[in-house]
Structure formats: structure tokens, C-alpha cells
Amino acid sequence: MLKVAICGASGYAGAELLRILSGHPGVKVVSVTSEKSAGKSPAEIFPHLSKYGDFLFEPMEPHSLLGKADLFFMALPHKASQPAVALLHREGRKVVDLSADFRIKDRAVYEKWYNTTHEHGDALKKAVYGLPELHRAKIKKATLIANPGCYPTGAILGIYPALKNGLVSHEGIIVDSKSGTSGAGRQSDVRFSYCEVNEGFKAYSVGVHRHTPEIEQELSLIARKDVTINFTPHLLPVNRGILTTVYLKTVKKLTTESAVALYEKVYRNEPFVRVLGADNLPNINAVKGTNRCDIGLKFDPRTGTLIVITAIDNLVKGAAGQAVQNMNIMMGFPEDTALPALSAFP
């Protein structure tokens, strides 16, 4: 039985980790940490987590946690993850980090976009970007996983087959995404209160969103040349889900049907990617509670544009579910253990 600890477990991603792992036959959660909720039970904050009624959140003390668990899920804020992850990794523990601290391989790029220093270069060098559909072989051998961001997951999976196979240009890529409010985390901020969000719909962080360099890093690796994108995120008045629409300029003769066939071929063995095609476009309702990414495609011959639409649950495939998927790969469990493709929600 694999013993795991969840650090920062009182946030939305932490709660999803507890929900998913409650059904994992090979895992035992042995510790949950939270600074703000120390002394409280997970079931007290999230009533649906009744299985964890006997647990209490404790302050995170990495040294005291070392002997408790074999693998650590880190759901801490950016920068706060750096020293804790570095210590756990240095002491030989396996780590899946859900922050952005180890996703961007170029320290200068990270420091520019996150306006902070990166002080743990050794751990950064060893971190593997945890998008299984692209990096499964590396994940199997990894001891430190940088779990991808939610927006990058939907965007990269939507672009990868077309860019990898030279169907589209690496220039002029437009990524237009809409996310539910849980993507902002479980925080007290008037911008995400009910009256501010309900019946509204707006763009934010236009041209400056921190997930931009993460998407560009992975697309540049796919294209084998530098890629710069236009990325605009929006806030939807819903709890969870991300719908991403990508616009790609084609450089080869294409039809909707041929694009669908290519995507089906690329993802045919991927348990959590479903290619829908042109007549059944993705809807965030269909992926709620799942670790699945749905992809729909449409070629516009008038403008020579391949339009790719993806839908994920930002808390599952965009965070906790993908973290468990990475753990399963690292530890040799069947990849879909505790991660059914069908929704756990009505």
C-alpha cells in the first residue's frame, strides 16, 4: 500500500485529490496539511469527504512529514512549493507538484512571469512536465512531476496532433479559453464572489496570463522551433470546467474529416482523450468530474483555419485527476485506477 500525503489539502484541488484517492485500492492517505484549516477535519469543510472524518489538517512541516509518506502531492501556492518540494525530493521522496514552480524549465522565464526568484535549480532540472499524452515514458522514470496547469492541458492536447504532424503553422496560434471560477482557487476575493461572477462573462489577464509561457514551452518542443501564441482567458459563471477554442492556420490540404482521422489516430490509445469530431462538439457538462479531455474539430476552408475545441474539468484533468494519473504511471498502477472516464456527477 502506497502511503501518500497531501500538502495544501484544504483547497479545491486538495479536496479533489481526497475525493479521487478515496477510491484508489493501492493508496492510503496518511497525512493532510493546511495552514488556514489546521485542527479541522476535511469532512468539516467538505461534507462529501466523510471518509476522512477522523483526519485533522495539520500545519505543513516538511521534516516531520518525511517519515510518514512515500509520495507527496503538493497543492501549495506558487513559490511556497519551491523549498518544500526541493527538500522532499532531496530526501528521496516522490513528489507530484501542482504549483507552477517546476513547470517552466527556463528559470529566467519563470522569474519574469511569476515575479519571483527560483532558488532550487537542481530540482527544477530533474522535474518532468506531467502531461502523460506527451511525456509518459519520462513520467514512468521520474521522481518529481510538475503537474501541468489547467489552461495548458486543454490547449496543448488540442494543438499537439496538428502541430506535430506539420498540418498547421507554428505562427499565429490563437488560444481562447473560458474557465469556471474554481480555477481561481478557494480564496476570499470580492472578484470571485457570487454577485460579481453570476450572470457575468469577462476576459482577464489579457496578454499577461502566467500560463502563456507554459503553453509556449511545450508547443516549442513539439514544433522544434520557438512558438509565440495569443492567449486570452475568460471567467465563466460556473463552478468548474474549461472550454478552449484554438485557431490554427493550415499549411497542408485538409478537411474536417482528415483532421478528425489524424486526431483519432494520435489519441487512439489514450484512455482520457476522446475525439468527437465536427458534429458533436465538446461541452464542459460532459466532462464534469472526469479526467477526460474531449476534442472537437472543424476546418474552415474559407479562411484556411483548423478550429480545435477542447473541454476539461479544470479540477480533475486540469489538476487533481492528472496528478493521480501521473502517480499511477510513476508507481506502476494501471493508469486509470480511481479515474473512471465517466462522470461522477449528474
SELO-589217 format. One record per residue: residue in three letters; x, y negated, z of N, C-alpha, C in turn. Coordinates in steps of 0.02 Angstrom, whole numbers, always signed. Layout:
SELO-589217
ALA|X|Y|Z|X|Y|Z|X|Y|Z
...
end
This chain:
SELO-589217
MET|+43|+60|+0|+0|+0|+0|+44|-62|+0
LEU|+33|-105|-48|+72|-167|-54|+45|-219|-6
LYS|+89|-246|+37|+68|-297|+84|+80|-366|+53
VAL|+28|-407|+52|+34|-473|+22|+12|-527|+70
ALA|+41|-586|+61|+22|-646|+98|+0|-698|+48
ILE|-49|-738|+68|-72|-793|+26|-59|-858|+63
CYS|-16|-899|+37|+2|-962|+68|-37|-1018|+35
GLY|-74|-1057|+75|-118|-1107|+47|-185|-1076|+28
ALA|-209|-1031|+71|-267|-990|+54|-334|-1023|+65
SER|-335|-1084|+91|-400|-1117|+104|-424|-1159|+45
GLY|-385|-1162|-9|-407|-1198|-69|-449|-1152|-113
TYR|-473|-1179|-169|-515|-1140|-213|-477|-1081|-244
ALA|-415|-1092|-264|-377|-1036|-293|-362|-984|-240
GLY|-346|-1005|-179|-334|-958|-125|-395|-917|-109
ALA|-453|-949|-109|-515|-912|-96|-529|-862|-151
GLU|-514|-880|-214|-523|-833|-269|-474|-774|-263
LEU|-414|-787|-241|-367|-732|-229|-395|-683|-177
LEU|-422|-710|-123|-451|-667|-72|-511|-628|-99
ARG|-552|-660|-139|-610|-625|-169|-588|-568|-214
ILE|-540|-581|-257|-517|-531|-304|-481|-474|-269
LEU|-436|-492|-223|-396|-441|-189|-437|-398|-142
SER|-496|-422|-122|-538|-381|-78|-560|-316|-113
GLY|-556|-315|-179|-573|-255|-216|-514|-218|-246
HIS|-454|-235|-224|-394|-203|-252|-374|-143|-208
PRO|-374|-83|-235|-360|-23|-195|-288|-15|-174
GLY|-242|-52|-206|-172|-43|-190|-141|-99|-150
VAL|-183|-146|-126|-159|-206|-93|-191|-214|-25
LYS|-151|-236|+23|-176|-255|+88|-154|-326|+103
VAL|-202|-371|+111|-186|-440|+130|-169|-440|+205
VAL|-109|-464|+222|-87|-461|+291|-81|-530|+323
SER|-82|-583|+282|-74|-650|+311|-103|-702|+264
VAL|-137|-752|+293|-162|-809|+254|-142|-873|+291
THR|-117|-921|+253|-95|-983|+285|-134|-1043|+260
SER|-139|-1092|+304|-170|-1157|+286|-152|-1206|+341
GLU|-126|-1263|+322|-110|-1314|+371|-173|-1346|+398
LYS|-219|-1364|+354|-280|-1401|+374|-330|-1357|+410
SER|-329|-1292|+395|-381|-1248|+423|-352|-1198|+473
ALA|-292|-1211|+498|-260|-1165|+546|-306|-1152|+605
GLY|-312|-1088|+624|-354|-1068|+680|-424|-1050|+660
LYS|-444|-1065|+598|-510|-1047|+574|-505|-982|+533
SER|-563|-950|+524|-566|-890|+484|-585|-907|+412
PRO|-558|-870|+363|-580|-880|+294|-656|-874|+286
ALA|-686|-828|+324|-759|-819|+319|-797|-879|+347
GLU|-766|-916|+390|-797|-976|+418|-802|-1031|+366
ILE|-752|-1036|+322|-750|-1087|+271|-785|-1064|+208
PHE|-775|-1000|+191|-805|-971|+131|-847|-910|+153
PRO|-912|-919|+166|-953|-864|+193|-953|-801|+151
HIS|-940|-807|+85|-940|-747|+44|-880|-703|+58
LEU|-831|-728|+95|-772|-689|+111|-779|-656|+180
SER|-836|-624|+191|-850|-595|+257|-801|-539|+275
LYS|-771|-508|+224|-723|-455|+237|-664|-480|+278
TYR|-651|-545|+274|-593|-573|+309|-614|-610|+373
GLY|-669|-588|+404|-693|-620|+465|-645|-614|+523
ASP|-603|-562|+524|-556|-553|+579|-489|-588|+567
PHE|-481|-619|+508|-419|-655|+494|-424|-726|+520
LEU|-367|-755|+535|-363|-826|+552|-309|-858|+509
PHE|-324|-917|+482|-272|-955|+448|-219|-975|+498
GLU|-157|-972|+476|-101|-992|+518|-58|-1043|+480
PRO|-23|-1086|+516|+22|-1132|+481|+76|-1092|+444
MET|+99|-1119|+389|+149|-1083|+350|+218|-1094|+377
GLU|+248|-1041|+401|+317|-1040|+424|+353|-985|+385
PRO|+387|-1003|+330|+416|-952|+287|+459|-900|+323
HIS|+499|-922|+370|+543|-874|+404|+503|-822|+444
SER|+448|-844|+475|+408|-797|+514|+367|-751|+470
LEU|+354|-772|+408|+315|-732|+362|+356|-678|+327
LEU|+422|-686|+327|+465|-642|+288|+454|-568|+303
GLY|+446|-551|+365|+440|-481|+384|+370|-453|+377
LYS|+321|-495|+358|+252|-472|+356|+231|-444|+289
ALA|+258|-471|+235|+232|-454|+168|+287|-437|+120
ASP|+268|-400|+68|+314|-382|+14|+309|-431|-45
LEU|+249|-459|-54|+237|-505|-109|+197|-565|-83
PHE|+214|-624|-108|+183|-685|-84|+150|-722|-143
PHE|+86|-738|-134|+53|-785|-179|+59|-854|-148
MET|+87|-900|-186|+97|-968|-161|+47|-1015|-196
ALA|-2|-1040|-157|-52|-1086|-184|-45|-1154|-149
LEU|+17|-1178|-149|+33|-1241|-115|+34|-1298|-165
PRO|+30|-1360|-141|+36|-1418|-186|+104|-1420|-220
HIS|+107|-1454|-277|+170|-1464|-311|+220|-1497|-265
LYS|+282|-1480|-272|+340|-1500|-232|+342|-1462|-166
ALA|+285|-1454|-132|+285|-1417|-69|+303|-1344|-81
SER|+291|-1319|-141|+307|-1249|-157|+382|-1238|-163
GLN|+418|-1289|-185|+489|-1280|-201|+530|-1246|-145
PRO|+535|-1275|-85|+578|-1244|-34|+553|-1177|-10
ALA|+486|-1170|-4|+459|-1107|+20|+471|-1050|-29
VAL|+458|-1064|-93|+469|-1013|-145|+543|-995|-149
ALA|+586|-1045|-147|+657|-1032|-152|+682|-988|-95
LEU|+657|-1001|-35|+677|-961|+23|+653|-889|+16
LEU|+590|-880|+1|+562|-813|-6|+598|-774|-61
HIS|+610|-807|-116|+644|-774|-172|+716|-756|-154
ARG|+750|-801|-120|+819|-789|-99|+823|-729|-50
GLU|+770|-719|-11|+769|-665|+38|+742|-600|+8
GLY|+733|-599|-57|+716|-537|-91|+642|-520|-95
ARG|+599|-568|-80|+527|-556|-85|+503|-573|-155
LYS|+454|-537|-178|+423|-554|-242|+373|-610|-232
VAL|+372|-656|-280|+331|-716|-273|+293|-730|-337
VAL|+228|-746|-330|+188|-774|-385|+168|-844|-363
ASP|+196|-894|-396|+185|-963|-376|+133|-995|-421
LEU|+80|-1021|-391|+25|-1052|-429|+34|-1127|-439
SER|+87|-1156|-411|+100|-1227|-422|+137|-1236|-488
ALA|+151|-1299|-504|+188|-1314|-567|+263|-1315|-557
ASP|+287|-1301|-496|+357|-1315|-480|+407|-1272|-518
PHE|+386|-1214|-543|+434|-1171|-577|+413|-1154|-649
ARG|+364|-1192|-675|+340|-1179|-743|+384|-1210|-796
ILE|+408|-1270|-784|+444|-1308|-834|+519|-1297|-825
LYS|+550|-1268|-876|+619|-1245|-869|+670|-1303|-869
ASP|+653|-1357|-901|+697|-1415|-904|+684|-1459|-843
ARG|+732|-1461|-797|+722|-1499|-735|+707|-1572|-749
ALA|+740|-1601|-798|+729|-1672|-813|+658|-1685|-836
VAL|+630|-1639|-875|+561|-1646|-898|+513|-1641|-839
TYR|+525|-1592|-796|+484|-1584|-735|+486|-1648|-693
GLU|+545|-1673|-681|+553|-1731|-638|+520|-1793|-667
LYS|+521|-1799|-733|+489|-1856|-766|+413|-1853|-758
TRP|+384|-1795|-772|+311|-1790|-772|+281|-1784|-703
TYR|+319|-1756|-655|+292|-1747|-588|+320|-1798|-538
ASN|+362|-1843|-563|+387|-1899|-524|+417|-1876|-458
THR|+457|-1822|-461|+491|-1797|-402|+552|-1758|-425
THR|+597|-1744|-379|+657|-1706|-397|+643|-1631|-391
HIS|+682|-1593|-428|+680|-1520|-421|+747|-1499|-391
GLU|+743|-1472|-330|+803|-1459|-291|+823|-1386|-287
HIS|+790|-1344|-328|+803|-1272|-323|+813|-1242|-392
GLY|+867|-1263|-424|+882|-1243|-493|+893|-1169|-501
ASP|+923|-1136|-451|+937|-1064|-457|+872|-1025|-464
ALA|+823|-1041|-422|+759|-1006|-426|+723|-1024|-491
LEU|+729|-1086|-512|+697|-1108|-574|+723|-1067|-634
LYS|+788|-1054|-635|+818|-1016|-690|+791|-945|-693
LYS|+775|-916|-636|+752|-846|-633|+677|-839|-641
ALA|+640|-894|-636|+567|-890|-640|+545|-871|-711
VAL|+495|-830|-716|+466|-809|-780|+397|-840|-787
TYR|+385|-871|-844|+319|-902|-856|+268|-846|-865
GLY|+218|-846|-821|+174|-788|-815|+112|-788|-858
LEU|+122|-794|-923|+66|-784|-970|+75|-714|-1000
PRO|+39|-664|-975|+53|-595|-995|+50|-582|-1069
GLU|+4|-615|-1104|-5|-602|-1175|+57|-622|-1216
LEU|+99|-664|-1187|+161|-685|-1221|+224|-656|-1189
HIS|+222|-644|-1123|+285|-629|-1088|+280|-566|-1044
ARG|+239|-518|-1064|+227|-459|-1023|+292|-422|-1006
ALA|+336|-413|-1055|+398|-375|-1043|+441|-408|-990
LYS|+446|-474|-992|+485|-509|-942|+452|-507|-873
ILE|+386|-511|-873|+349|-510|-810|+361|-444|-773
LYS|+364|-389|-811|+375|-323|-780|+439|-321|-739
LYS|+489|-357|-761|+555|-355|-728|+565|-413|-679
ALA|+517|-459|-675|+527|-521|-637|+517|-511|-562
THR|+548|-555|-525|+536|-560|-453|+504|-626|-434
LEU|+505|-674|-480|+473|-739|-469|+433|-758|-531
ILE|+368|-765|-522|+323|-783|-577|+299|-855|-567
ALA|+305|-895|-620|+274|-961|-622|+206|-953|-656
ASN|+153|-950|-616|+87|-939|-643|+66|-1000|-685
PRO|+42|-990|-746|+26|-1046|-789|-30|-1091|-763
GLY|-31|-1152|-786|-86|-1197|-771|-149|-1177|-807
CYS|-205|-1204|-786|-269|-1184|-815|-277|-1210|-886
TYR|-265|-1275|-897|-270|-1301|-965|-221|-1266|-1013
PRO|-158|-1259|-993|-111|-1225|-1039|-132|-1154|-1057
THR|-162|-1117|-1011|-183|-1049|-1026|-231|-1047|-1085
GLY|-284|-1086|-1083|-333|-1087|-1137|-304|-1114|-1201
ALA|-263|-1166|-1196|-234|-1196|-1257|-184|-1150|-1291
ILE|-138|-1122|-1253|-85|-1081|-1283|-114|-1017|-1314
LEU|-160|-985|-1278|-190|-924|-1306|-229|-939|-1370
GLY|-257|-999|-1375|-293|-1018|-1435|-248|-1033|-1494
ILE|-189|-1058|-1481|-144|-1079|-1534|-95|-1024|-1556
TYR|-76|-981|-1510|-21|-933|-1520|-24|-893|-1585
PRO|-78|-858|-1601|-77|-816|-1661|-65|-856|-1725
ALA|-99|-914|-1731|-92|-953|-1792|-23|-984|-1799
LEU|+4|-1009|-1745|+71|-1040|-1747|+125|-987|-1756
LYS|+120|-932|-1722|+169|-878|-1726|+174|-850|-1796
ASN|+118|-846|-1831|+116|-817|-1898|+120|-868|-1954
GLY|+138|-929|-1937|+151|-980|-1988|+90|-1003|-2028
LEU|+30|-995|-2000|-29|-1017|-2036|-41|-1091|-2030
VAL|-13|-1122|-1977|-27|-1192|-1963|+37|-1230|-1951
SER|+33|-1295|-1958|+90|-1338|-1945|+101|-1346|-1870
HIS|+165|-1355|-1852|+180|-1369|-1782|+170|-1443|-1765
GLU|+154|-1483|-1815|+144|-1554|-1806|+69|-1571|-1805
GLY|+52|-1625|-1771|-16|-1649|-1771|-66|-1606|-1734
ILE|-42|-1567|-1686|-88|-1523|-1648|-127|-1566|-1598
ILE|-193|-1557|-1598|-237|-1592|-1552|-270|-1541|-1506
VAL|-264|-1553|-1441|-294|-1509|-1390|-343|-1551|-1350
ASP|-407|-1534|-1355|-461|-1571|-1321|-494|-1523|-1272
SER|-488|-1537|-1207|-511|-1490|-1156|-561|-1522|-1108
LYS|-607|-1480|-1084|-656|-1502|-1034|-656|-1453|-976
SER|-650|-1478|-915|-643|-1435|-857|-696|-1451|-804
GLY|-717|-1399|-768|-758|-1408|-710|-720|-1441|-653
THR|-755|-1467|-604|-723|-1508|-552|-680|-1468|-504
SER|-688|-1402|-501|-645|-1362|-457|-573|-1365|-480
GLY|-562|-1385|-543|-493|-1392|-567|-453|-1445|-530
ALA|-488|-1491|-497|-454|-1543|-459|-434|-1520|-390
GLY|-454|-1459|-371|-437|-1433|-305|-490|-1451|-254
ARG|-481|-1422|-195|-529|-1433|-140|-503|-1490|-97
GLN|-520|-1550|-119|-494|-1610|-86|-549|-1660|-73
SER|-536|-1705|-26|-582|-1759|-12|-562|-1820|-53
ASP|-598|-1831|-108|-582|-1886|-153|-647|-1909|-184
VAL|-661|-1974|-176|-725|-2000|-200|-735|-1988|-274
ARG|-681|-1984|-313|-688|-1973|-385|-721|-1907|-402
PHE|-718|-1859|-356|-745|-1793|-369|-806|-1778|-326
SER|-834|-1829|-294|-894|-1819|-254|-954|-1809|-300
TYR|-1008|-1784|-272|-1066|-1765|-313|-1093|-1823|-353
CYS|-1102|-1880|-322|-1132|-1937|-357|-1086|-1965|-412
GLU|-1022|-1956|-404|-975|-1981|-455|-972|-1934|-516
VAL|-982|-1870|-503|-973|-1820|-556|-1039|-1801|-589
ASN|-1091|-1794|-549|-1155|-1770|-576|-1182|-1816|-631
GLU|-1204|-1785|-685|-1232|-1819|-743|-1182|-1865|-778
GLY|-1118|-1853|-765|-1066|-1892|-799|-1022|-1848|-841
PHE|-983|-1879|-884|-936|-1842|-926|-884|-1892|-949
LYS|-820|-1881|-932|-770|-1931|-947|-702|-1899|-960
ALA|-661|-1935|-997|-591|-1916|-1007|-550|-1944|-950
TYR|-493|-1914|-937|-448|-1939|-885|-376|-1921|-903
SER|-329|-1955|-873|-257|-1943|-884|-241|-1938|-959
VAL|-270|-1982|-998|-262|-1979|-1071|-190|-1994|-1089
GLY|-157|-1947|-1123|-88|-1956|-1145|-36|-1945|-1091
VAL|-57|-1934|-1029|-8|-1929|-975|-21|-1869|-929
HIS|-65|-1823|-950|-80|-1767|-905|-19|-1721|-897
ARG|-9|-1698|-836|+53|-1661|-819|+56|-1592|-851
HIS|+2|-1567|-877|+5|-1503|-911|+31|-1509|-982
THR|+39|-1570|-1007|+62|-1580|-1075|+131|-1548|-1088
PRO|+182|-1562|-1047|+247|-1532|-1062|+248|-1456|-1054
GLU|+204|-1429|-1014|+199|-1356|-1006|+174|-1325|-1071
ILE|+122|-1355|-1100|+96|-1330|-1164|+149|-1338|-1218
GLU|+181|-1396|-1220|+232|-1409|-1272|+291|-1361|-1265
GLN|+311|-1345|-1204|+366|-1298|-1194|+352|-1231|-1225
GLU|+292|-1203|-1212|+276|-1137|-1237|+264|-1137|-1313
LEU|+232|-1190|-1338|+222|-1194|-1410|+288|-1202|-1447
SER|+335|-1238|-1418|+401|-1246|-1449|+438|-1179|-1453
LEU|+430|-1137|-1402|+460|-1071|-1404|+429|-1028|-1458
ILE|+363|-1035|-1467|+328|-996|-1518|+349|-1019|-1588
ALA|+351|-1085|-1598|+366|-1113|-1664|+440|-1114|-1680
ARG|+482|-1106|-1628|+555|-1110|-1634|+577|-1179|-1659
LYS|+539|-1229|-1641|+557|-1299|-1654|+517|-1342|-1605
ASP|+540|-1402|-1596|+507|-1446|-1547|+435|-1462|-1569
VAL|+389|-1454|-1522|+319|-1468|-1534|+296|-1523|-1487
THR|+263|-1573|-1515|+231|-1626|-1476|+157|-1625|-1492
ILE|+116|-1628|-1440|+43|-1623|-1451|+7|-1685|-1426
ASN|-54|-1694|-1449|-101|-1741|-1420|-148|-1701|-1375
PHE|-146|-1715|-1310|-187|-1677|-1262|-231|-1725|-1222
THR|-295|-1714|-1225|-342|-1756|-1187|-388|-1711|-1146
PRO|-384|-1715|-1079|-430|-1678|-1036|-491|-1719|-1017
HIS|-545|-1685|-1004|-608|-1717|-983|-636|-1681|-922
LEU|-676|-1717|-883|-707|-1689|-823|-780|-1675|-837
LEU|-799|-1610|-831|-868|-1589|-840|-904|-1588|-772
PRO|-969|-1603|-771|-1007|-1600|-708|-1030|-1528|-692
VAL|-983|-1481|-691|-997|-1412|-673|-943|-1389|-625
ASN|-955|-1334|-591|-908|-1311|-540|-844|-1281|-570
ARG|-853|-1238|-620|-795|-1202|-646|-802|-1190|-721
GLY|-744|-1180|-752|-741|-1166|-823|-703|-1218|-861
ILE|-667|-1197|-913|-632|-1243|-959|-650|-1223|-1030
LEU|-674|-1271|-1068|-684|-1262|-1140|-633|-1305|-1176
THR|-592|-1273|-1218|-540|-1308|-1254|-552|-1302|-1329
THR|-549|-1359|-1363|-554|-1360|-1436|-488|-1384|-1464
VAL|-457|-1343|-1507|-392|-1358|-1536|-400|-1369|-1611
TYR|-366|-1420|-1637|-368|-1436|-1708|-298|-1426|-1737
LEU|-293|-1380|-1786|-229|-1361|-1815|-230|-1370|-1890
LYS|-181|-1405|-1917|-177|-1416|-1989|-147|-1353|-2022
THR|-182|-1326|-2070|-158|-1264|-2102|-106|-1278|-2155
VAL|-61|-1230|-2164|-9|-1235|-2215|-11|-1177|-2263
LYS|-58|-1131|-2252|-67|-1074|-2296|-141|-1067|-2312
LYS|-156|-1033|-2367|-225|-1021|-2385|-260|-981|-2331
LEU|-320|-1003|-2314|-353|-974|-2255|-428|-976|-2264
THR|-461|-929|-2232|-534|-930|-2224|-549|-916|-2151
THR|-609|-930|-2131|-628|-913|-2062|-620|-838|-2050
GLU|-640|-799|-2098|-637|-726|-2090|-566|-701|-2084
SER|-520|-728|-2123|-450|-706|-2119|-419|-729|-2053
ALA|-438|-787|-2029|-413|-810|-1964|-438|-765|-1908
VAL|-502|-747|-1909|-529|-702|-1859|-493|-635|-1861
ALA|-481|-609|-1921|-447|-545|-1928|-377|-547|-1898
LEU|-341|-602|-1909|-275|-609|-1881|-277|-610|-1805
TYR|-322|-650|-1777|-327|-655|-1704|-347|-589|-1673
GLU|-391|-553|-1707|-411|-486|-1682|-351|-439|-1682
LYS|-309|-443|-1733|-250|-400|-1737|-201|-417|-1682
VAL|-188|-482|-1671|-139|-503|-1621|-162|-482|-1551
TYR|-227|-488|-1537|-252|-478|-1469|-288|-411|-1460
ARG|-280|-365|-1507|-320|-304|-1505|-305|-261|-1443
ASN|-246|-266|-1415|-229|-226|-1356|-228|-267|-1291
GLU|-255|-327|-1295|-256|-370|-1236|-322|-362|-1198
PRO|-319|-339|-1136|-381|-324|-1100|-423|-385|-1082
PHE|-392|-444|-1083|-428|-503|-1060|-435|-558|-1112
VAL|-425|-541|-1175|-437|-589|-1229|-489|-559|-1275
ARG|-542|-598|-1288|-596|-574|-1332|-604|-624|-1389
VAL|-594|-601|-1450|-601|-643|-1509|-673|-638|-1534
LEU|-707|-695|-1536|-778|-696|-1553|-792|-712|-1626
GLY|-750|-756|-1655|-762|-774|-1724|-806|-836|-1731
ALA|-830|-848|-1792|-862|-912|-1808|-934|-916|-1787
ASP|-970|-861|-1784|-1041|-863|-1773|-1061|-850|-1700
ASN|-1013|-844|-1657|-1026|-831|-1586|-974|-868|-1545
LEU|-979|-933|-1543|-927|-975|-1512|-928|-971|-1436
PRO|-871|-982|-1404|-866|-974|-1331|-910|-1022|-1292
ASN|-929|-997|-1233|-968|-1036|-1185|-939|-1022|-1116
ILE|-928|-1073|-1076|-899|-1062|-1010|-943|-1019|-966
ASN|-1008|-1018|-978|-1052|-974|-939|-1034|-901|-947
ALA|-1009|-883|-1006|-996|-813|-1021|-932|-787|-989
VAL|-889|-831|-965|-826|-809|-935|-823|-824|-860
LYS|-875|-852|-833|-875|-870|-762|-864|-809|-717
GLY|-814|-814|-674|-799|-759|-628|-756|-705|-658
THR|-737|-711|-722|-696|-660|-755|-625|-684|-766
ASN|-582|-637|-783|-513|-653|-800|-505|-655|-876
ARG|-559|-668|-912|-559|-663|-984|-551|-732|-1017
CYS|-519|-732|-1075|-518|-790|-1120|-555|-772|-1183
ASP|-609|-808|-1196|-647|-798|-1258|-622|-848|-1310
ILE|-615|-825|-1372|-589|-867|-1426|-635|-864|-1486
GLY|-654|-923|-1511|-692|-928|-1572|-655|-970|-1623
LEU|-665|-957|-1687|-627|-991|-1740|-673|-1014|-1796
LYS|-653|-1069|-1826|-688|-1094|-1886|-638|-1133|-1928
PHE|-633|-1113|-1992|-590|-1150|-2038|-633|-1201|-2076
ASP|-609|-1263|-2076|-644|-1317|-2112|-606|-1330|-2177
PRO|-630|-1305|-2233|-593|-1314|-2296|-591|-1386|-2320
ARG|-638|-1426|-2299|-640|-1496|-2320|-581|-1535|-2294
THR|-560|-1521|-2232|-503|-1557|-2202|-441|-1514|-2195
GLY|-446|-1449|-2214|-389|-1404|-2206|-370|-1393|-2134
THR|-420|-1389|-2091|-409|-1383|-2019|-436|-1317|-1992
LEU|-394|-1283|-1953|-418|-1225|-1916|-439|-1250|-1847
ILE|-502|-1240|-1831|-529|-1261|-1766|-535|-1199|-1722
VAL|-501|-1201|-1665|-500|-1145|-1619|-531|-1168|-1553
ILE|-579|-1129|-1529|-614|-1146|-1467|-603|-1089|-1417
THR|-581|-1106|-1357|-570|-1055|-1305|-609|-1073|-1242
ALA|-628|-1022|-1205|-662|-1031|-1141|-631|-986|-1089
ILE|-615|-1014|-1031|-590|-975|-974|-623|-1001|-911
ASP|-621|-961|-859|-637|-984|-792|-572|-1012|-763
ASN|-572|-1077|-748|-510|-1108|-725|-483|-1080|-660
LEU|-527|-1051|-619|-505|-1023|-555|-483|-950|-561
VAL|-499|-917|-617|-483|-847|-624|-427|-839|-676
LYS|-443|-835|-740|-389|-831|-789|-344|-893|-786
GLY|-372|-949|-763|-333|-1010|-757|-294|-1016|-692
ALA|-300|-967|-647|-265|-972|-582|-260|-904|-549
ALA|-308|-887|-504|-301|-829|-460|-304|-763|-498
GLY|-348|-757|-547|-352|-695|-584|-289|-680|-622
GLN|-262|-731|-655|-199|-722|-691|-142|-705|-643
ALA|-145|-734|-582|-94|-718|-532|-97|-644|-513
VAL|-158|-618|-504|-165|-546|-488|-145|-504|-548
GLN|-162|-526|-608|-140|-490|-669|-64|-486|-670
ASN|-31|-541|-654|+43|-540|-652|+69|-493|-598
MET|+38|-494|-540|+58|-449|-486|+50|-376|-508
ASN|-6|-361|-541|-17|-292|-564|+38|-270|-611
ILE|+58|-314|-656|+112|-298|-704|+178|-289|-667
MET|+194|-334|-623|+257|-331|-585|+263|-266|-544
MET|+207|-247|-513|+209|-192|-465|+190|-124|-495
GLY|+174|-123|-559|+159|-59|-592|+88|-35|-583
PHE|+43|-77|-559|-28|-59|-557|-58|-64|-627
PRO|-112|-28|-641|-147|-41|-704|-164|-115|-707
GLU|-154|-145|-766|-157|-218|-771|-225|-247|-753
ASP|-278|-208|-763|-345|-234|-750|-371|-216|-680
THR|-329|-190|-637|-351|-171|-570|-379|-232|-533
ALA|-440|-225|-509|-476|-278|-472|-496|-336|-516
LEU|-488|-329|-582|-503|-383|-628|-550|-360|-683
PRO|-611|-345|-667|-658|-323|-719|-670|-379|-769
ALA|-677|-360|-833|-687|-409|-885|-757|-439|-883
LEU|-805|-403|-853|-873|-428|-850|-880|-476|-791
SER|-925|-523|-798|-933|-574|-747|-960|-545|-682
ALA|-934|-572|-626|-959|-553|-561|-1016|-600|-539
PHE|-1034|-646|-583|-1086|-696|-569|-1144|-686|-616
PRO|-1204|-709|-596|-1261|-703|-642|-1255|-750|-701
end
